[in-house]
Amino acid sequence: MVSRYRIAMFLEDVLALTIFRSIAIRYLIEQSWIASRESKAESKGRPVKIYELARPIHEIMDSIENKKKIEVSKKLAVIQKLREHSI
């Protein structure tokens, strides 16, 4: 028999993953990297959302790479300023 504690922990994990997935999907849609559409479920119930890439994967990877390079260059500039002021 599964304890109530284990069930509660499982439900907490599922909720956390659902929230994270929701935030991640929203970000991907805002970046126009994925598109979604709804499809009627095979049985009664809520429609199913289907997600697909809206851009080729290499464009998405290039965009991520460029953003990370900008972040790194800004951080390196801050480090360089700190070094100049500490001398």
KELO-802266 format. One record per residue: x, y, z of N, C-alpha, C in turn. Coordinates in steps of 0.2 Angstrom, whole numbers, padded with zeros to 4 digits. Each point is the difference from the previous one (the first is absolute). Example, Ala and Ser with C-alpha at 12.3 -4.5 7.8 and 13.67 -1.06 7.14 Angstrom:
<atoms>
nxx | nyy | nzz | caxx | cayy | cazz | cxx | cyy | czz
0066 | -0028 | 0039 | -0004 | 0006 | 0000 | 0004 | 0006 | 0000
-0002 | 0005 | -0004 | 0004 | 0006 | 0001 | -0004 | 0005 | 0003
</atoms>
This chain:
<atoms>
nxx | nyy | nzz | caxx | cayy | cazz | cxx | cyy | czz
0004 | -0006 | 0000 | -0004 | 0006 | 0000 | 0004 | 0006 | 0000
-0001 | 0005 | -0004 | 0003 | 0006 | -0001 | -0002 | 0005 | 0006
0005 | 0003 | 0003 | -0002 | 0005 | 0005 | -0003 | 0006 | -0002
-0003 | 0004 | 0004 | -0003 | 0006 | -0002 | 0006 | 0005 | -0002
0005 | 0000 | 0004 | 0006 | 0004 | -0001 | 0003 | -0001 | -0007
0000 | -0006 | -0002 | 0003 | -0001 | -0006 | -0004 | 0002 | -0006
-0007 | 0000 | 0001 | -0004 | 0002 | -0005 | 0000 | 0008 | 0000
0000 | 0003 | 0006 | 0001 | 0007 | 0000 | 0006 | 0003 | -0004
0006 | -0004 | 0002 | 0006 | 0002 | -0003 | 0000 | -0001 | -0008
-0003 | -0005 | -0002 | -0001 | -0001 | -0007 | -0004 | 0005 | -0004
-0006 | 0002 | 0003 | -0004 | 0005 | -0002 | 0004 | 0007 | 0000
0004 | 0001 | 0005 | 0004 | 0006 | 0000 | 0005 | 0000 | -0006
0003 | -0005 | -0001 | 0005 | -0001 | -0006 | -0004 | 0001 | -0006
-0006 | -0003 | -0001 | -0004 | 0001 | -0006 | -0002 | 0007 | -0001
-0002 | 0004 | 0005 | -0002 | 0007 | -0001 | 0006 | 0004 | -0001
0006 | -0001 | 0003 | 0006 | 0004 | -0002 | 0002 | -0001 | -0007
0000 | -0006 | -0003 | 0001 | -0002 | -0007 | -0005 | 0004 | -0004
-0006 | 0000 | 0001 | -0005 | 0003 | -0004 | 0001 | 0007 | 0000
0001 | 0003 | 0006 | 0002 | 0008 | 0000 | 0006 | 0001 | -0005
0005 | -0004 | 0001 | 0006 | 0002 | -0004 | -0001 | -0001 | -0007
-0004 | -0006 | -0002 | -0001 | -0001 | -0007 | -0004 | 0006 | -0003
-0005 | 0002 | 0004 | -0004 | 0006 | -0002 | 0004 | 0006 | -0001
0005 | 0002 | 0004 | 0004 | 0006 | -0001 | 0004 | -0001 | -0006
0003 | -0006 | -0001 | 0005 | -0002 | -0005 | -0004 | 0001 | -0007
-0006 | -0003 | 0000 | -0004 | 0000 | -0007 | -0002 | 0007 | -0001
-0002 | 0004 | 0005 | -0001 | 0007 | -0001 | 0006 | 0004 | -0003
0006 | -0001 | 0003 | 0006 | 0003 | -0003 | 0001 | -0002 | -0007
0000 | -0006 | -0002 | 0001 | -0003 | -0006 | -0005 | 0003 | -0005
-0006 | 0001 | 0002 | -0005 | 0003 | -0005 | 0001 | 0008 | -0001
0002 | 0003 | 0006 | 0002 | 0007 | -0001 | 0006 | 0001 | -0004
0004 | -0004 | 0000 | 0006 | 0000 | -0005 | -0001 | -0002 | -0007
-0007 | -0002 | -0001 | -0002 | -0002 | -0007 | 0004 | -0006 | -0002
0002 | -0005 | 0005 | 0004 | -0006 | -0002 | -0005 | -0006 | -0001
-0005 | 0001 | 0004 | -0005 | -0006 | -0001 | -0007 | 0003 | -0002
-0004 | -0004 | -0003 | -0007 | 0002 | -0001 | -0004 | -0006 | 0003
-0006 | 0002 | 0002 | -0005 | -0005 | 0003 | -0006 | 0000 | -0003
-0004 | -0006 | 0000 | -0006 | 0000 | -0003 | -0004 | -0005 | 0004
-0007 | 0000 | 0000 | -0004 | -0004 | 0004 | -0003 | -0006 | -0005
0000 | -0006 | 0003 | -0003 | -0005 | -0004 | -0005 | -0003 | 0005
-0006 | -0002 | -0003 | -0005 | -0004 | 0004 | 0003 | -0006 | 0003
-0001 | -0002 | 0006 | 0002 | -0006 | 0003 | -0004 | -0006 | -0003
0004 | -0006 | 0000 | -0004 | -0005 | -0003 | -0006 | -0002 | 0004
0000 | 0001 | 0007 | -0006 | -0001 | 0004 | -0003 | 0007 | 0002
-0005 | -0001 | 0004 | -0003 | 0007 | 0002 | 0005 | 0003 | 0005
0000 | 0006 | 0001 | 0004 | 0003 | 0005 | 0003 | 0007 | -0004
0005 | 0002 | 0003 | 0004 | 0006 | -0002 | 0003 | -0001 | -0006
0001 | 0005 | -0005 | 0004 | -0001 | -0006 | 0007 | 0000 | 0002
0004 | -0003 | -0004 | 0007 | -0002 | 0001 | 0004 | 0006 | -0004
0005 | 0003 | 0004 | 0004 | 0005 | -0004 | 0006 | -0004 | -0003
0001 | 0002 | -0006 | 0006 | -0003 | -0004 | 0005 | 0006 | -0001
0006 | -0002 | 0001 | 0005 | 0005 | 0000 | 0005 | -0002 | -0006
0002 | 0005 | -0004 | 0005 | -0002 | -0005 | 0005 | 0006 | -0001
0006 | -0001 | -0003 | 0005 | 0005 | -0001 | -0003 | 0005 | -0005
0001 | 0006 | 0001 | -0002 | 0006 | -0005 | 0006 | 0002 | -0004
0006 | -0002 | 0003 | 0006 | 0002 | -0004 | 0004 | -0006 | 0000
0005 | 0000 | -0005 | 0005 | -0006 | 0000 | 0004 | 0000 | 0007
0002 | -0006 | 0002 | 0003 | 0000 | 0006 | 0007 | 0004 | 0000
0003 | 0000 | -0006 | 0007 | 0003 | 0000 | -0001 | 0008 | 0001
-0006 | 0003 | -0002 | -0001 | 0007 | 0001 | -0001 | 0001 | 0008
-0004 | -0005 | 0003 | -0001 | 0001 | 0007 | 0007 | -0001 | 0004
0004 | -0004 | -0002 | 0006 | -0001 | 0003 | 0005 | 0006 | -0001
0000 | 0003 | -0006 | 0003 | 0006 | -0001 | -0002 | 0006 | 0004
-0006 | 0000 | 0001 | -0003 | 0006 | 0004 | 0002 | -0001 | 0007
0000 | -0006 | 0003 | 0002 | -0002 | 0007 | 0007 | 0002 | 0001
0004 | -0002 | -0005 | 0007 | 0001 | 0000 | 0002 | 0007 | 0000
-0003 | 0004 | -0004 | 0001 | 0007 | 0000 | -0002 | 0004 | 0006
-0006 | -0002 | 0003 | -0002 | 0003 | 0007 | 0005 | -0002 | 0005
0003 | -0006 | 0000 | 0005 | -0002 | 0005 | 0006 | 0004 | -0001
0002 | 0001 | -0006 | 0007 | 0003 | -0001 | -0001 | 0008 | 0002
-0006 | 0003 | -0001 | -0001 | 0006 | 0003 | 0000 | 0001 | 0008
-0003 | -0005 | 0003 | 0000 | -0001 | 0007 | 0007 | 0000 | 0003
0004 | -0005 | -0003 | 0007 | -0001 | 0002 | 0004 | 0006 | -0001
0000 | 0004 | -0006 | 0004 | 0006 | -0001 | -0002 | 0005 | 0005
-0006 | 0001 | 0002 | -0002 | 0005 | 0005 | 0003 | -0002 | 0007
0000 | -0006 | 0001 | 0003 | -0002 | 0007 | 0008 | 0001 | 0000
0003 | -0002 | -0006 | 0007 | 0001 | -0001 | 0002 | 0007 | 0001
-0004 | 0005 | -0003 | 0001 | 0007 | 0000 | 0000 | 0002 | 0008
-0005 | -0002 | 0004 | -0001 | 0002 | 0007 | 0007 | -0003 | 0003
0002 | -0006 | -0001 | 0006 | -0002 | 0003 | 0006 | 0004 | -0002
0000 | 0002 | -0006 | 0006 | 0004 | -0002 | 0000 | 0007 | 0004
-0006 | 0003 | 0000 | -0001 | 0006 | 0004 | 0003 | -0001 | 0007
-0002 | -0005 | 0003 | 0002 | -0002 | 0007 | 0007 | 0000 | 0001
0003 | -0004 | -0005 | 0008 | 0000 | 0000 | 0003 | 0007 | 0000
-0003 | 0004 | -0005 | 0003 | 0006 | -0001 | 0000 | 0005 | 0006
-0006 | -0001 | 0004 | -0001 | 0004 | 0006 | 0004 | -0002 | 0006
0002 | -0007 | 0000 | 0003 | -0003 | 0005 | 0008 | 0002 | 0000
0002 | 0002 | -0006 | 0008 | 0001 | 0000 | 0002 | 0006 | 0003
</atoms>
